Amino acid sequence: MAERVLCVVGPTACGKTTLGILLAKRYGGEVVSADSMQIYRGLRIGTAAPTSEEMDGVPHHMVAVAEPWEQWSAARYAQTAIPVIDGILARGKLPILVGGTGLWLDAAVRGHGFAPGSAGGEVRRHLQERLAKDGSGPLLSELRQVDPESAERLHPSDEKRILRALEVYLETGKTISAHNAETAALPPRYDAVWIGLQFSNREDMKALIDRRVDAMVEQGLLDEVRALLDLGLPRSATCMQAIGYKEFLEVLEGTRTEAEAIAEVKLRSRQYAKRQLTWLRRNSAIHWIYWEKKRDFAKALRISTEILSAAGVF
């Protein structure tokens, strides 16, 4: 039987980190971050990565484990996180996956959905050169010839996934669609209990996101972006495209005022939260806890305890 893990999910600013820590303290668990930007060193403020004080003695994994110039995929995340999760289980502890990057969470829980292909290798470099020269149109046309299912699903602007689909085919001779079909029927690596957090009223969520952005600015988000630039990080680095970093980079470049950047970060953060919810709502296994005007963590802990008890975890 697959071993049990707990996943605490939800949109940005909903309180996943706090609830994950509370549950870890109650059940002797360890937190495994599933946030595609918290993995980078030097991105604490803009990603709301937990401080050592906020961790409150709870071991945290997959936070600040990557250099800011690296590029991580869901597959690389899962391949790195799975040994960590297995180690927690071997110690008799409860792994608590906390994050809002749904694709990464799904990859880790399923544990075997990785199409072969060496991202970053010679094939990828050749494809990237073609993309820079001719745009995504010819690449998408080529993909349509060998993998029409993927080509139909992908938007022409989704350059990252177009490159990945072609890379898999060119390196393996098998389409990424075929690989996904083969792995979809396999049982997941872990038996996950899913707890989700969201607001009953979307306006309350938006207001909280706006307050969080203001707090990030006060904590020194602009200085954090400046420090990344001082490392010699190129503008094209994946982490510099993250919400908050891209906009404040433009402030440092003089192409946007700080007030304009703050407004843009708030807008993009609200849009991102909506996309997160859209992804997560496809998962019918999530037990949702709804916030009212304020986040009531005592109530959420009580409900979570009931969910875990009913699932037979404790």
C-alpha positions as CSV (number, residue, x, y, z in Angstrom):
1,M,0.0,0.0,0.0
2,A,1.1,3.5,-0.7
3,E,2.3,5.5,2.3
4,R,0.4,8.5,3.5
5,V,1.3,12.1,3.0
6,L,-0.6,15.3,3.7
7,C,-0.9,18.1,1.1
8,V,-1.9,21.6,2.3
9,V,-2.8,23.6,-0.8
10,G,-4.5,26.8,-1.9
11,P,-3.9,30.1,-3.6
12,T,-1.3,32.6,-2.6
13,A,-1.7,34.3,0.8
14,C,-4.3,31.9,2.0
15,G,-2.3,30.7,5.0
16,K,-0.9,27.4,3.8
17,T,2.5,27.9,5.5
18,T,1.0,28.6,8.9
19,L,-1.5,25.7,8.8
20,G,1.3,23.3,7.6
21,I,3.4,24.3,10.5
22,L,0.6,23.9,13.0
23,L,-0.2,20.5,11.7
24,A,3.4,19.5,11.7
25,K,3.7,20.5,15.4
26,R,0.6,18.6,16.3
27,Y,1.4,15.4,14.5
28,G,5.2,15.3,14.5
29,G,5.5,16.1,10.8
30,E,8.0,17.8,8.6
31,V,7.2,20.3,5.9
32,V,8.1,19.8,2.2
33,S,7.6,23.0,0.2
34,A,6.0,22.7,-3.1
35,D,6.4,26.3,-4.3
36,S,8.2,26.8,-7.6
37,M,9.9,30.0,-6.5
38,Q,10.6,29.3,-2.8
39,I,13.2,26.7,-4.0
40,Y,15.5,29.6,-5.0
41,R,18.1,31.1,-2.6
42,G,17.8,34.9,-2.2
43,L,14.1,35.1,-2.9
44,R,12.7,35.0,0.6
45,I,10.7,38.3,0.7
46,G,9.0,38.1,-2.8
47,T,8.0,34.5,-2.4
48,A,6.9,34.8,1.3
49,A,9.2,31.9,2.2
50,P,9.0,31.1,5.9
51,T,11.6,32.6,8.2
52,S,13.3,30.4,10.9
53,E,11.1,32.1,13.5
54,E,8.0,31.2,11.5
55,M,9.1,27.6,11.1
56,D,9.0,27.4,14.9
57,G,11.3,24.4,15.0
58,V,9.5,22.4,12.4
59,P,11.9,21.0,9.8
60,H,11.4,22.4,6.3
61,H,12.6,20.9,3.1
62,M,12.8,22.2,-0.5
63,V,13.2,25.8,0.5
64,A,16.2,27.8,-0.8
65,V,17.8,24.7,-2.3
66,A,18.5,26.0,-5.8
67,E,20.7,28.7,-7.1
68,P,18.8,31.7,-8.6
69,W,20.3,31.1,-12.1
70,E,19.0,27.5,-12.3
71,Q,15.8,26.4,-14.1
72,W,13.7,23.8,-12.4
73,S,10.8,21.8,-13.9
74,A,8.1,19.8,-12.2
75,A,10.0,16.6,-13.0
76,R,13.2,17.9,-11.4
77,Y,11.3,19.0,-8.4
78,A,9.6,15.6,-8.0
79,Q,12.9,13.7,-8.5
80,T,14.5,15.8,-5.8
81,A,11.6,15.9,-3.4
82,I,10.6,12.2,-3.5
83,P,13.8,11.0,-1.7
84,V,13.2,13.8,0.9
85,I,9.6,12.6,1.4
86,D,10.7,8.9,1.6
87,G,13.3,10.0,4.2
88,I,10.6,11.6,6.4
89,L,8.5,8.5,6.2
90,A,11.5,6.3,7.1
91,R,11.9,8.4,10.3
92,G,8.3,7.7,11.2
93,K,7.2,11.3,10.6
94,L,4.4,12.7,8.5
95,P,5.4,14.4,5.3
96,I,3.4,17.6,4.8
97,L,3.6,19.0,1.3
98,V,2.8,22.7,1.4
99,G,2.4,24.9,-1.6
100,G,0.4,26.4,-4.4
101,T,2.3,25.1,-7.5
102,G,-0.3,22.4,-8.4
103,L,1.7,20.8,-11.2
104,W,4.7,20.2,-8.8
105,L,2.4,18.8,-6.1
106,D,0.8,16.4,-8.6
107,A,4.2,15.3,-9.9
108,A,5.5,14.5,-6.5
109,V,2.4,12.6,-5.3
110,R,2.1,10.6,-8.5
111,G,5.8,10.0,-8.5
112,H,6.2,8.5,-12.0
113,G,4.9,11.0,-14.5
114,F,8.2,12.1,-15.9
115,A,8.7,11.9,-19.6
116,P,12.4,11.0,-20.5
117,G,14.6,13.6,-22.2
118,S,17.5,15.7,-20.9
119,A,16.1,19.2,-20.5
120,G,19.0,21.6,-21.0
121,G,20.9,19.2,-23.3
122,E,22.0,19.6,-26.9
123,V,18.5,19.0,-28.3
124,R,17.0,21.7,-26.1
125,R,19.7,24.2,-27.0
126,H,19.1,23.6,-30.7
127,L,15.4,24.1,-30.2
128,Q,15.9,27.3,-28.2
129,E,18.2,28.7,-31.0
130,R,15.4,28.0,-33.5
131,L,12.9,29.6,-31.2
132,A,15.0,32.7,-30.9
133,K,15.5,32.9,-34.7
134,D,12.0,32.0,-36.0
135,G,9.6,32.2,-33.1
136,S,7.3,29.4,-31.8
137,G,5.2,29.1,-35.0
138,P,7.5,26.7,-36.9
139,L,8.2,24.6,-33.8
140,L,4.5,24.3,-33.1
141,S,3.9,23.2,-36.8
142,E,6.6,20.6,-36.4
143,L,5.0,19.4,-33.2
144,R,1.7,19.2,-35.0
145,Q,3.2,16.7,-37.4
146,V,4.5,14.3,-34.7
147,D,2.3,14.9,-31.8
148,P,-1.0,16.5,-32.9
149,E,-2.6,15.9,-29.5
150,S,-0.1,18.0,-27.7
151,A,0.0,20.6,-30.5
152,E,-3.8,21.0,-30.2
153,R,-3.7,21.5,-26.5
154,L,-0.8,24.0,-26.4
155,H,-1.2,27.7,-27.0
156,P,1.3,29.2,-29.5
157,S,2.7,31.4,-26.7
158,D,3.4,28.5,-24.4
159,E,6.9,28.2,-25.7
160,K,8.2,26.3,-22.7
161,R,5.8,23.3,-23.2
162,I,6.2,23.4,-27.0
163,L,10.0,23.0,-26.5
164,R,9.5,20.3,-23.9
165,A,7.1,18.3,-26.1
166,L,9.5,18.4,-29.1
167,E,12.5,17.6,-27.0
168,V,10.9,14.5,-25.6
169,Y,10.0,13.3,-29.1
170,L,13.3,14.1,-30.7
171,E,15.3,12.4,-27.9
172,T,13.1,9.3,-27.3
173,G,11.0,8.8,-30.5
174,K,7.9,8.7,-28.3
175,T,5.5,11.6,-27.9
176,I,4.9,13.2,-24.5
177,S,1.2,12.5,-25.1
178,A,1.9,8.8,-25.3
179,H,4.1,8.9,-22.2
180,N,1.4,10.7,-20.3
181,A,-1.2,8.2,-21.4
182,E,0.9,5.3,-20.2
183,T,1.5,6.8,-16.8
184,A,-2.0,8.1,-16.1
185,A,-3.3,4.7,-15.3
186,L,-0.5,3.9,-12.8
187,P,-1.4,4.2,-9.1
188,P,0.2,7.2,-7.3
189,R,3.4,6.8,-5.3
190,Y,1.7,8.2,-2.2
191,D,-1.7,8.1,-0.7
192,A,-2.3,11.8,-0.2
193,V,-4.9,13.5,2.1
194,W,-5.6,16.9,0.6
195,I,-6.6,20.0,2.6
196,G,-7.3,23.2,0.8
197,L,-7.7,26.8,2.0
198,Q,-9.6,29.5,0.2
199,F,-11.8,32.5,1.0
200,S,-15.6,32.3,0.8
201,N,-15.6,35.8,-0.7
202,R,-13.1,36.5,-3.4
203,E,-12.9,40.2,-2.5
204,D,-11.5,39.2,0.9
205,M,-8.8,37.2,-0.8
206,K,-7.9,40.1,-3.1
207,A,-7.7,42.5,-0.1
208,L,-5.4,40.1,1.7
209,I,-3.2,39.7,-1.3
210,D,-2.9,43.5,-1.6
211,R,-1.9,43.8,2.0
212,R,0.7,41.1,1.6
213,V,2.3,42.9,-1.4
214,D,2.4,46.1,0.7
215,A,4.2,44.2,3.5
216,M,6.7,42.7,1.0
217,V,7.5,46.2,-0.2
218,E,8.0,47.4,3.4
219,Q,10.3,44.4,4.1
220,G,12.6,45.4,1.3
221,L,11.5,43.6,-1.9
222,L,13.3,46.2,-4.0
223,D,16.6,45.6,-2.2
224,E,16.1,41.8,-2.6
225,V,15.8,42.3,-6.4
226,R,18.9,44.6,-6.4
227,A,20.9,41.9,-4.5
228,L,20.0,39.4,-7.2
229,L,21.2,41.7,-9.9
230,D,24.4,42.2,-7.9
231,L,25.0,38.5,-8.3
232,G,25.2,39.0,-12.0
233,L,21.9,37.3,-12.6
234,P,20.6,37.8,-16.1
235,R,17.2,39.4,-16.7
236,S,16.1,36.2,-18.4
237,A,16.6,34.0,-15.4
238,T,13.5,32.1,-14.4
239,C,13.3,33.6,-11.0
240,M,13.5,37.1,-12.4
241,Q,10.3,36.4,-14.2
242,A,8.4,35.7,-11.0
243,I,5.7,38.0,-9.8
244,G,7.3,40.9,-7.9
245,Y,10.8,40.4,-9.2
246,K,10.0,41.3,-12.8
247,E,8.1,44.4,-11.9
248,F,10.7,45.7,-9.4
249,L,13.5,44.9,-11.9
250,E,11.8,47.4,-14.1
251,V,11.9,50.0,-11.3
252,L,15.6,49.5,-11.0
253,E,15.9,49.9,-14.8
254,G,13.9,53.1,-14.7
255,T,11.1,51.9,-16.9
256,R,8.5,51.8,-14.2
257,T,7.8,53.8,-11.1
258,E,7.6,52.0,-7.7
259,A,3.9,52.9,-7.5
260,E,3.2,51.4,-10.9
261,A,5.2,48.3,-9.9
262,I,3.2,47.8,-6.7
263,A,-0.1,48.1,-8.6
264,E,1.1,45.6,-11.2
265,V,2.3,43.1,-8.6
266,K,-1.0,43.3,-6.9
267,L,-2.9,42.7,-10.1
268,R,-0.7,39.8,-11.2
269,S,-0.9,38.2,-7.8
270,R,-4.7,38.3,-7.8
271,Q,-4.7,36.8,-11.3
272,Y,-2.2,34.1,-10.2
273,A,-4.4,33.2,-7.3
274,K,-7.4,32.7,-9.6
275,R,-5.3,30.4,-11.8
276,Q,-4.2,28.4,-8.8
277,L,-7.8,27.9,-7.7
278,T,-8.8,26.8,-11.2
279,W,-6.1,24.2,-11.2
280,L,-6.8,22.9,-7.7
281,R,-10.5,22.7,-8.2
282,R,-10.0,19.9,-10.7
283,N,-8.8,17.8,-7.8
284,S,-12.0,16.3,-6.3
285,A,-10.0,14.8,-3.4
286,I,-9.3,18.2,-1.8
287,H,-11.2,18.9,1.5
288,W,-11.8,22.7,1.4
289,I,-11.7,24.9,4.4
290,Y,-13.3,28.3,3.7
291,W,-12.1,31.5,5.4
292,E,-14.6,34.3,6.1
293,K,-13.3,37.9,6.6
294,K,-10.3,36.7,8.5
295,R,-8.2,33.5,8.6
296,D,-9.1,31.5,11.7
297,F,-6.3,29.0,12.2
298,A,-7.7,27.5,15.3
299,K,-10.8,26.6,13.4
300,A,-8.8,25.3,10.4
301,L,-6.6,23.2,12.7
302,R,-9.7,21.7,14.3
303,I,-11.3,20.9,10.9
304,S,-8.0,19.5,9.6
305,T,-7.8,17.2,12.6
306,E,-11.3,15.9,11.9
307,I,-10.3,15.3,8.2
308,L,-7.2,13.4,9.1
309,S,-9.0,11.3,11.7
310,A,-11.7,10.4,9.2
311,A,-9.1,9.4,6.7
312,G,-7.5,7.1,9.3
313,V,-4.2,9.0,9.4
314,F,-4.2,9.2,13.1
